[in-house]
Amino acid sequence: MLIQADWPAPAGVHAVCSTRAGGVSTAPYDSLNLGDHVGDDPAHVATNRAMFQQAIGAQPVFLNQVHGTQVLQLDAATPHASVADACLTNQPGLACTIMVADCLPVLFASVDGRWVAAAHAGWRGLAGLSGAGILEETCKRFSALALIDKGQLDTHVIAWLGPCIGPQAFEVGDEVRTAFVAHDAQATTMFEPLAGGKWLANLAGLARQRLAALGVTQVFGNDGSADWCTFAQSSRFFSHRRDRVSGRLAVSIWRDA
């Protein structure tokens, strides 16, 4: 059911990614679909979410993600379906949770273990406007609330990238490449040309570039290889690009009391 993040997390910080196995939903949402907005039976989703919560031993907060750049600070009263594409908290037992089915989930932890965050980085949210996307907004809020100087993010914050559509499967148009290259010429290295003006985009690689520019240099997880590709790994992961009608994975991070 769960993939444990393999990274040097501080004591008391936990991070997981669900797989599509172990739930009660039927095809095409089989079986651990955690999204309540994709057409699945609401009773099945509720059961799956209860199973997920029991498995992680924390309270996940599921957002209404809109491919934007809004960052929400969670507390015990934050309701499900709050509109945001990233969240952060210092409250023990409260899991910052992102749902994905090809987009890139990015988790953050302060090295002292006091603050955790999760961001939903599809290409629109990652690119943002004028170079300010969801990772920039998350790091800005994270550093302010965790009292970390932006110049010290390299030693005070670590990040983990979860599964997403891989660089051999993510075909995009020229407008996507332009959205990144217009801000940073180095982003050209993350696009491979195809016929007809199309490109293969490396979403995880673009996120690593953005994080490095922000000063987050300790980045773990998704390296763009096939094992991390939601499109290619049909038995493990949901993929909207592959299946069109699809369930959603959940990626969560939380801290103990």
Buried (B, 14 or more C-beta within 10 A) or exposed (E): BBBEBEBEBBEEBBBBBBBBEBBBBEEBBBBBBBBBEBEBEEEBBEBBBEBBBEBBEBBBBBBBBEBBBBBBBBEEEBEEEBEBBBBBBBBEEBBBBBBBBBBBBBBBBBBEBBBBBBBBBBBBBBBBEEBEBBBBBBBBBBBEBBEBEBEEBBEBBBBBBBBBBBBBBBBBEEEBBEBBBEBBEEBEEBBEEEEEEBBBBBBBBBBBBBBEBBBBBBBBBBEBEEEBBBBBBEEBBBBBBBBEEBBBBBBBBBBEE
